[in-house]
Amino acid sequence: MTPELTALTLAALLQVLQYLLFAIPANLELGPGYTSSARDRAPSRELSLTTGRLQRALNNHFEGLILFAIACAVITLSGQSTALTAACAFTYLGARALYIPAYYYGWRPWRSLIWAVGFFATVLMLLAALI
């Protein structure tokens, strides 16, 4: 397995962890009546500030993981794995891991800077595939 695919697999497992970090407090806060329903209506109460942040961090990772997966697939399928692309892949993974506490604790402007590091690492992988 290429380093990029290893990082992608670890990023997917990080997303599983993020889901659990969000789902457990969300279920406790909203109750099983709502969380096991079809959710045709809004919940009777809002998520707490921190649980809402965990939800937004999870959603953000879903968005970023798509582009990162494309970058990993392009690099791997085209046989262009290099030390640079491997470093970019693990930089993305590290940034995504740091993004969770940064969002949870409301670190400003660090949360946005951490996000940017992961985003630009992914873009650099895509550009490396074209060169």
N, C-alpha and C positions, 0 to 999 in steps of 0.2 A: 504494500500500500504506500502511496506517495505521502510525503509529509502533509501536503495540502488536504488529502482525504482523511488523514488522521486528525488534523485540526477540525475539519468539517464534522467528523463523527463526534469529537469532543464538544463541538459547538452545539450539536443536536442534543447531546446528553446534558449540556448546560441548560438548554431550553426546557428539558424535562424537569430539571431541578428548579428552574424559575417557575414553571407551571405549579409545582408543589408548593413553593414558597408563597405563591399567590392564592392557590385554590384552598389551602387549609384555612387561612384567616378569613377568606371570602365566604366559605361555607359556615364558619362559626358566626360571622357577622350577619349574613343574610338568612341563615337558617336553611334546613333541608327542604322545607316546603317550597321555597323559591328556587334553590339551586337544582332541585330534581325536577322542576316543572319545565314546560315548554318555553317559558320566559316570554309569553305573549304580552305581558304587561311589565312595566317598570317595577323594580323592587320597592317594597314599602319603606325601606330605609336605604340611605346611601352607604357606600363603603367608607371606612375610615380614611383619613388622609394617607396614611402609610400603605394601607392595602390598595388604595387607588393608585398610588405610585408604583407598587409592584405590578399591578395590572398594566399600566402604561409601559413600564419597562419590558414586560413580557411581549406586549403588542409590538413594541419597537424592535425587539429581537426577531420576531416573525418577519418584519419588513426587511431588516438587514440580512437575515439569513438567506433570503432568496438570492440576492445579488452575490453574496459570498459563495453560495453553492454553485452558481453559474461560473464564477471565477475559478473555483476549485475544479469543476468539471472541465472547463476549457483548458486549463493548465495541464491536467492529468491526461485527458483524451488526446491532446496534441503533443504529448511527450515533452513538455517544456518546463518541467519542474527544475528549479534551480535553488541555490541557497537564498537568493532574494525572494523568490515566490514563497518558499517555506517560511522565511522570516516574516513575510507579510501575513501569511496565514495564521501563524501563532501570535502575531501582533493583534490581529483581529480578535482572536480567541481571548487574549489577555484583556483587551479593551472591553469586550462584552462581559467578562467576569467582573471587571472593575465598575462597569456601568450600573450593575445591580445595586451595590451599596451607595453609589453616587446618586442614583435616582431616589432610593429609599430615604437617604438622609438629606436630600435636597442640596447637595454640594453645587454651588454656583460660583463661578462659571465652569467648574471642573467637569460637571456632568456633560456639558456640551463639548468640551475639549476632548474628553474620553471618547465620546461618540465619534467625533471627527477623526481621531486616530484610527479607529476601526474602519470607518468609511473610506478614508484615503488609502489605507492598507489594501482594501478590496479593490479600489480603483487602480492602484499600482499593479496589482496582480493582472487585472484585465489589460492594462496597457502593455505590461511585459509580454503577454500572450501575442500581442499584435506586432511586437518588434522582433 
